[in-house]
Amino acid sequence: MLMAHPAVLNNLVEQYETLRLLHAEEGAPEVRERMEELARTLCVATGTADVEVALVAAQHRLPGARPEDDSLLTA
């Protein structure tokens, strides 16, 4: 599988998260299209089929990511 450079992944995640925070899915068609494009690119870059899974996978591949799965940790 091709692995995206960490800088590319970081940029994709930042762009997607920014658009999500701005509720881009409710915005103009061009903005929604950009968000969908980012989601597809994240999925391809991480080898996943769901953007939420792609975001988690990208975060675990970025420098400083912990090797443990946070979902398994208990409070």
N, CA, C and O atoms as CSV, one atom per row, in Angstrom:
chain,resi,resn,atom,element,x,y,z
A,1,MET,N,N,0.842,-1.181,0.000
A,1,MET,CA,C,0.000,0.000,0.000
A,1,MET,C,C,0.880,1.234,0.000
A,1,MET,O,O,1.896,1.285,0.693
A,2,LEU,N,N,0.491,2.210,-0.767
A,2,LEU,CA,C,1.180,3.494,-0.762
A,2,LEU,C,C,0.944,4.193,0.564
A,2,LEU,O,O,-0.163,4.157,1.102
A,3,MET,N,N,1.975,4.825,1.088
A,3,MET,CA,C,1.856,5.560,2.337
A,3,MET,C,C,2.083,7.038,2.055
A,3,MET,O,O,3.110,7.420,1.495
A,4,ALA,N,N,1.140,7.850,2.438
A,4,ALA,CA,C,1.273,9.290,2.252
A,4,ALA,C,C,2.324,9.830,3.214
A,4,ALA,O,O,2.465,9.337,4.334
A,5,HIS,N,N,3.054,10.839,2.772
A,5,HIS,CA,C,4.040,11.499,3.627
A,5,HIS,C,C,3.307,12.124,4.811
A,5,HIS,O,O,2.206,12.649,4.645
A,6,PRO,N,N,3.897,12.077,5.997
A,6,PRO,CA,C,3.236,12.660,7.175
A,6,PRO,C,C,2.824,14.115,6.996
A,6,PRO,O,O,1.789,14.527,7.521
A,7,ALA,N,N,3.601,14.893,6.275
A,7,ALA,CA,C,3.235,16.299,6.049
A,7,ALA,C,C,1.960,16.400,5.217
A,7,ALA,O,O,1.124,17.272,5.450
A,8,VAL,N,N,1.820,15.502,4.247
A,8,VAL,CA,C,0.613,15.488,3.408
A,8,VAL,C,C,-0.588,15.075,4.247
A,8,VAL,O,O,-1.645,15.701,4.177
A,9,LEU,N,N,-0.424,14.024,5.038
A,9,LEU,CA,C,-1.516,13.571,5.898
A,9,LEU,C,C,-1.939,14.668,6.866
A,9,LEU,O,O,-3.130,14.921,7.050
A,10,ASN,N,N,-0.964,15.312,7.479
A,10,ASN,CA,C,-1.263,16.380,8.423
A,10,ASN,C,C,-2.062,17.486,7.749
A,10,ASN,O,O,-3.033,17.990,8.314
A,11,ASN,N,N,-1.656,17.859,6.549
A,11,ASN,CA,C,-2.356,18.916,5.817
A,11,ASN,C,C,-3.788,18.507,5.490
A,11,ASN,O,O,-4.712,19.306,5.643
A,12,LEU,N,N,-3.976,17.275,5.044
A,12,LEU,CA,C,-5.320,16.789,4.718
A,12,LEU,C,C,-6.216,16.778,5.952
A,12,LEU,O,O,-7.369,17.205,5.898
A,13,VAL,N,N,-5.675,16.287,7.063
A,13,VAL,CA,C,-6.445,16.234,8.308
A,13,VAL,C,C,-6.818,17.645,8.752
A,13,VAL,O,O,-7.964,17.894,9.126
A,14,GLU,N,N,-5.862,18.567,8.714
A,14,GLU,CA,C,-6.142,19.942,9.126
A,14,GLU,C,C,-7.227,20.578,8.267
A,14,GLU,O,O,-8.137,21.224,8.786
A,15,GLN,N,N,-7.130,20.394,6.948
A,15,GLN,CA,C,-8.137,20.968,6.051
A,15,GLN,C,C,-9.520,20.377,6.332
A,15,GLN,O,O,-10.508,21.104,6.432
A,16,TYR,N,N,-9.576,19.048,6.458
A,16,TYR,CA,C,-10.867,18.393,6.691
A,16,TYR,C,C,-11.462,18.839,8.023
A,16,TYR,O,O,-12.640,19.188,8.092
A,17,GLU,N,N,-10.657,18.827,9.074
A,17,GLU,CA,C,-11.151,19.223,10.400
A,17,GLU,C,C,-11.613,20.681,10.415
A,17,GLU,O,O,-12.611,21.006,11.057
A,18,THR,N,N,-10.904,21.547,9.722
A,18,THR,CA,C,-11.305,22.954,9.650
A,18,THR,C,C,-12.663,23.092,8.978
A,18,THR,O,O,-13.536,23.807,9.470
A,19,LEU,N,N,-12.839,22.406,7.854
A,19,LEU,CA,C,-14.127,22.473,7.160
A,19,LEU,C,C,-15.241,21.878,8.014
A,19,LEU,O,O,-16.362,22.385,8.017
A,20,ARG,N,N,-14.934,20.804,8.737
A,20,ARG,CA,C,-15.953,20.194,9.591
A,20,ARG,C,C,-16.337,21.142,10.725
A,20,ARG,O,O,-17.517,21.270,11.050
A,21,LEU,N,N,-15.357,21.803,11.327
A,21,LEU,CA,C,-15.644,22.764,12.393
A,21,LEU,C,C,-16.500,23.929,11.899
A,21,LEU,O,O,-17.294,24.497,12.649
A,22,LEU,N,N,-16.325,24.272,10.628
A,22,LEU,CA,C,-17.095,25.370,10.024
A,22,LEU,C,C,-18.421,24.885,9.444
A,22,LEU,O,O,-19.135,25.648,8.794
A,23,HIS,N,N,-18.749,23.606,9.683
A,23,HIS,CA,C,-19.996,23.003,9.184
A,23,HIS,C,C,-20.112,23.138,7.662
A,23,HIS,O,O,-21.160,23.508,7.133
A,24,ALA,N,N,-19.025,22.833,6.986
A,24,ALA,CA,C,-18.971,22.961,5.534
A,24,ALA,C,C,-19.992,22.083,4.829
A,24,ALA,O,O,-20.421,22.397,3.718
A,25,GLU,N,N,-20.388,20.975,5.473
A,25,GLU,CA,C,-21.363,20.088,4.840
A,25,GLU,C,C,-22.697,20.775,4.620
A,25,GLU,O,O,-23.538,20.285,3.866
A,26,GLU,N,N,-22.890,21.911,5.279
A,26,GLU,CA,C,-24.119,22.688,5.106
A,26,GLU,C,C,-23.892,23.917,4.235
A,26,GLU,O,O,-24.803,24.726,4.059
A,27,GLY,N,N,-22.694,24.067,3.692
A,27,GLY,CA,C,-22.327,25.255,2.939
A,27,GLY,C,C,-22.634,25.173,1.460
A,27,GLY,O,O,-23.436,24.358,1.004
A,28,ALA,N,N,-21.969,26.045,0.733
A,28,ALA,CA,C,-22.140,26.131,-0.721
A,28,ALA,C,C,-21.688,24.830,-1.384
A,28,ALA,O,O,-20.862,24.104,-0.832
A,29,PRO,N,N,-22.223,24.539,-2.555
A,29,PRO,CA,C,-21.868,23.296,-3.247
A,29,PRO,C,C,-20.358,23.116,-3.437
A,29,PRO,O,O,-19.851,22.001,-3.324
A,30,GLU,N,N,-19.643,24.202,-3.724
A,30,GLU,CA,C,-18.194,24.109,-3.934
A,30,GLU,C,C,-17.483,23.689,-2.650
A,30,GLU,O,O,-16.523,22.919,-2.688
A,31,VAL,N,N,-17.955,24.195,-1.527
A,31,VAL,CA,C,-17.341,23.875,-0.239
A,31,VAL,C,C,-17.649,22.428,0.149
A,31,VAL,O,O,-16.772,21.710,0.630
A,32,ARG,N,N,-18.882,22.008,-0.060
A,32,ARG,CA,C,-19.248,20.610,0.221
A,32,ARG,C,C,-18.430,19.665,-0.659
A,32,ARG,O,O,-17.975,18.614,-0.208
A,33,GLU,N,N,-18.254,20.057,-1.916
A,33,GLU,CA,C,-17.475,19.238,-2.843
A,33,GLU,C,C,-16.020,19.126,-2.372
A,33,GLU,O,O,-15.422,18.054,-2.453
A,34,ARG,N,N,-15.455,20.229,-1.881
A,34,ARG,CA,C,-14.079,20.196,-1.379
A,34,ARG,C,C,-13.975,19.270,-0.170
A,34,ARG,O,O,-13.006,18.523,-0.045
A,35,MET,N,N,-14.952,19.313,0.706
A,35,MET,CA,C,-14.934,18.454,1.885
A,35,MET,C,C,-15.036,16.988,1.463
A,35,MET,O,O,-14.340,16.140,2.024
A,36,GLU,N,N,-15.878,16.679,0.499
A,36,GLU,CA,C,-16.002,15.311,-0.005
A,36,GLU,C,C,-14.708,14.864,-0.675
A,36,GLU,O,O,-14.301,13.710,-0.534
A,37,GLU,N,N,-14.062,15.769,-1.399
A,37,GLU,CA,C,-12.793,15.459,-2.051
A,37,GLU,C,C,-11.718,15.148,-1.006
A,37,GLU,O,O,-10.946,14.202,-1.160
A,38,LEU,N,N,-11.678,15.948,0.049
A,38,LEU,CA,C,-10.720,15.703,1.131
A,38,LEU,C,C,-10.990,14.353,1.797
A,38,LEU,O,O,-10.058,13.615,2.116
A,39,ALA,N,N,-12.258,14.039,2.003
A,39,ALA,CA,C,-12.618,12.760,2.618
A,39,ALA,C,C,-12.151,11.593,1.749
A,39,ALA,O,O,-11.581,10.627,2.256
A,40,ARG,N,N,-12.391,11.684,0.448
A,40,ARG,CA,C,-11.950,10.614,-0.467
A,40,ARG,C,C,-10.430,10.489,-0.461
A,40,ARG,O,O,-9.894,9.381,-0.442
A,41,THR,N,N,-9.739,11.626,-0.477
A,41,THR,CA,C,-8.276,11.618,-0.493
A,41,THR,C,C,-7.725,11.012,0.790
A,41,THR,O,O,-6.762,10.246,0.753
A,42,LEU,N,N,-8.328,11.352,1.924
A,42,LEU,CA,C,-7.907,10.766,3.196
A,42,LEU,C,C,-8.089,9.260,3.189
A,42,LEU,O,O,-7.230,8.517,3.664
A,43,CYS,N,N,-9.207,8.816,2.650
A,43,CYS,CA,C,-9.473,7.376,2.580
A,43,CYS,C,C,-8.431,6.672,1.712
A,43,CYS,O,O,-7.914,5.621,2.090
A,44,VAL,N,N,-8.128,7.239,0.569
A,44,VAL,CA,C,-7.132,6.641,-0.317
A,44,VAL,C,C,-5.762,6.653,0.352
A,44,VAL,O,O,-5.033,5.662,0.294
A,45,ALA,N,N,-5.408,7.769,0.986
A,45,ALA,CA,C,-4.088,7.914,1.604
A,45,ALA,C,C,-3.882,6.980,2.788
A,45,ALA,O,O,-2.746,6.657,3.137
A,46,THR,N,N,-4.971,6.548,3.403
A,46,THR,CA,C,-4.863,5.684,4.580
A,46,THR,C,C,-5.323,4.255,4.307
A,46,THR,O,O,-5.230,3.401,5.188
A,47,GLY,N,N,-5.812,3.985,3.115
A,47,GLY,CA,C,-6.261,2.639,2.768
A,47,GLY,C,C,-7.545,2.247,3.479
A,47,GLY,O,O,-7.748,1.078,3.808
A,48,THR,N,N,-8.407,3.221,3.713
A,48,THR,CA,C,-9.670,2.963,4.396
A,48,THR,C,C,-10.834,3.334,3.488
A,48,THR,O,O,-10.639,3.884,2.404
A,49,ALA,N,N,-12.046,3.027,3.939
A,49,ALA,CA,C,-13.228,3.321,3.134
A,49,ALA,C,C,-14.185,4.285,3.829
A,49,ALA,O,O,-15.233,4.626,3.281
A,50,ASP,N,N,-13.828,4.720,5.027
A,50,ASP,CA,C,-14.696,5.612,5.800
A,50,ASP,C,C,-13.841,6.763,6.322
A,50,ASP,O,O,-12.743,6.542,6.835
A,51,VAL,N,N,-14.341,7.983,6.192
A,51,VAL,CA,C,-13.532,9.141,6.563
A,51,VAL,C,C,-13.205,9.170,8.052
A,51,VAL,O,O,-12.122,9.614,8.431
A,52,GLU,N,N,-14.113,8.709,8.898
A,52,GLU,CA,C,-13.822,8.703,10.334
A,52,GLU,C,C,-12.674,7.734,10.640
A,52,GLU,O,O,-11.797,8.036,11.450
A,53,VAL,N,N,-12.690,6.592,9.997
A,53,VAL,CA,C,-11.613,5.621,10.163
A,53,VAL,C,C,-10.317,6.187,9.579
A,53,VAL,O,O,-9.240,6.002,10.144
A,54,ALA,N,N,-10.433,6.872,8.455
A,54,ALA,CA,C,-9.263,7.487,7.821
A,54,ALA,C,C,-8.624,8.531,8.731
A,54,ALA,O,O,-7.398,8.622,8.804
A,55,LEU,N,N,-9.438,9.314,9.419
A,55,LEU,CA,C,-8.904,10.329,10.331
A,55,LEU,C,C,-8.136,9.682,11.481
A,55,LEU,O,O,-7.065,10.157,11.858
A,56,VAL,N,N,-8.673,8.613,12.032
A,56,VAL,CA,C,-7.981,7.899,13.114
A,56,VAL,C,C,-6.679,7.299,12.586
A,56,VAL,O,O,-5.633,7.413,13.224
A,57,ALA,N,N,-6.749,6.665,11.430
A,57,ALA,CA,C,-5.553,6.055,10.840
A,57,ALA,C,C,-4.489,7.113,10.565
A,57,ALA,O,O,-3.308,6.890,10.831
A,58,ALA,N,N,-4.896,8.252,10.038
A,58,ALA,CA,C,-3.947,9.336,9.748
A,58,ALA,C,C,-3.305,9.833,11.030
A,58,ALA,O,O,-2.092,10.042,11.076
A,59,GLN,N,N,-4.099,10.025,12.066
A,59,GLN,CA,C,-3.558,10.511,13.333
A,59,GLN,C,C,-2.516,9.551,13.898
A,59,GLN,O,O,-1.527,9.986,14.487
A,60,HIS,N,N,-2.731,8.251,13.724
A,60,HIS,CA,C,-1.784,7.260,14.247
A,60,HIS,C,C,-0.512,7.187,13.414
A,60,HIS,O,O,0.494,6.647,13.875
A,61,ARG,N,N,-0.539,7.717,12.206
A,61,ARG,CA,C,0.651,7.710,11.348
A,61,ARG,C,C,1.447,8.997,11.459
A,61,ARG,O,O,2.567,9.073,10.953
A,62,LEU,N,N,0.893,10.009,12.110
A,62,LEU,CA,C,1.586,11.287,12.215
A,62,LEU,C,C,2.646,11.229,13.312
A,62,LEU,O,O,2.503,10.489,14.285
A,63,PRO,N,N,3.711,12.014,13.149
A,63,PRO,CA,C,4.759,12.044,14.174
A,63,PRO,C,C,4.171,12.384,15.541
A,63,PRO,O,O,3.329,13.273,15.668
A,64,GLY,N,N,4.626,11.665,16.550
A,64,GLY,CA,C,4.148,11.908,17.905
A,64,GLY,C,C,2.947,11.072,18.279
A,64,GLY,O,O,2.505,11.107,19.428
A,65,ALA,N,N,2.403,10.314,17.329
A,65,ALA,CA,C,1.249,9.465,17.633
A,65,ALA,C,C,1.685,8.346,18.558
A,65,ALA,O,O,2.785,7.810,18.430
A,66,ARG,N,N,0.823,8.006,19.477
A,66,ARG,CA,C,1.116,6.910,20.398
A,66,ARG,C,C,0.761,5.592,19.732
A,66,ARG,O,O,-0.198,5.531,18.963
A,67,PRO,N,N,1.510,4.547,20.008
A,67,PRO,CA,C,1.226,3.260,19.367
A,67,PRO,C,C,-0.016,2.565,19.902
A,67,PRO,O,O,-0.534,1.655,19.255
A,68,GLU,N,N,-0.513,2.976,21.083
A,68,GLU,CA,C,-1.682,2.316,21.635
A,68,GLU,C,C,-2.956,2.840,20.973
A,68,GLU,O,O,-2.991,3.957,20.457
A,69,ASP,N,N,-3.969,2.035,21.000
A,69,ASP,CA,C,-5.285,2.430,20.529
A,69,ASP,C,C,-6.013,3.081,21.697
A,69,ASP,O,O,-6.357,2.405,22.666
A,70,ASP,N,N,-6.253,4.392,21.613
A,70,ASP,CA,C,-6.881,5.122,22.705
A,70,ASP,C,C,-8.247,4.554,23.084
A,70,ASP,O,O,-8.682,4.713,24.224
A,71,SER,N,N,-8.923,3.901,22.152
A,71,SER,CA,C,-10.256,3.387,22.455
A,71,SER,C,C,-10.199,2.220,23.440
A,71,SER,O,O,-11.218,1.846,24.019
A,72,LEU,N,N,-9.015,1.648,23.629
A,72,LEU,CA,C,-8.881,0.521,24.530
A,72,LEU,C,C,-8.513,0.949,25.950
A,72,LEU,O,O,-8.545,0.144,26.880
A,73,LEU,N,N,-8.165,2.219,26.100
A,73,LEU,CA,C,-7.773,2.709,27.414
A,73,LEU,C,C,-9.010,3.025,28.247
A,73,LEU,O,O,-9.994,3.558,27.732
A,74,THR,N,N,-8.957,2.700,29.516
A,74,THR,CA,C,-10.077,2.988,30.401
A,74,THR,C,C,-9.746,4.202,31.258
A,74,THR,O,O,-8.581,4.484,31.539
A,75,ALA,N,N,-10.772,4.903,31.662
A,75,ALA,CA,C,-10.567,6.112,32.462
A,75,ALA,C,C,-10.322,5.771,33.915
A,75,ALA,O,O,-10.130,6.667,34.735
